[in-house]
Amino acid sequence: MDSDNSTPTPEEMRDKLGDQRRKMLATLNRADEATLDTSTLRQRADVPTGSIDHHLKLLTRWNLIEQQPDRTYTGQGGSRARVWQLTDDGVAFIEDHDDVLSPPETAQTATRVTALENRIEDLEAETRQRRQVIIDILEVISGAQDDETQKQVQQILAEADTKLS
C-alpha cells in the first residue's frame, strides 16, 4: 500500500481501508471485550491467516489499533498470542466517519446496477412496442365483419382482461 512511513489523513485512511481492515476495525469496535487476541480477531473478522500481519501492521502504523504489552495464552499450543485494542484515535476515526465500518458501494456494483436499470428500461420499451402491435392487430381483426372472427376477438379480450386483473 504506502511505501513511506507517513500517516495518511483520516480521509485517505478511509479510502484505503479496504474490506479486510474494515472488518477488523468493526470486530474490535463491536467486541464485548476491550481487547482481542490475533487469532480471535482473525476468526471473527474472517481475515486470511496469511494477510493478518500485514493488516495489523498497517492499522498500527495508522494509529488506529495498538498491540497491548500483555499476551494471552489461547490454549491451542504455541506461543502466547498478541493482543489488540482500538486506540483513542481509532475510536475517534470510527465515530467521525460513521460510514467507515460499512462497505462502500463499489464501482463494480454501481456499474451492474446501472446495467440492470438500463435492461429494465429496454424491456419496458419492448413491452410497450409489443402491446401496441397487438392493439393494432386487434383493431384490424375487430373491424372484420364475419361472426366467427368477432367471437374470437371477444374471447381474446375477455381472457386478456382476466389475466390483467
Buried (B, 14 or more C-beta within 10 A) or exposed (E): EEEEEEEBEBEEBBEEBEEBBBBBBBBBBEBEEEBBBBBBBBEBBEBEEEEBEEBBEBBBBBBBBBBBEEBBEBEEEEEEBBBBBBBEBBBEBBEEBEEBBEEEEEEEEEEEEEEEEEEEEEEEEEEEEEEEEEEEEBEEEEEEEEEEEBEEBEEBEEEEEEEEE
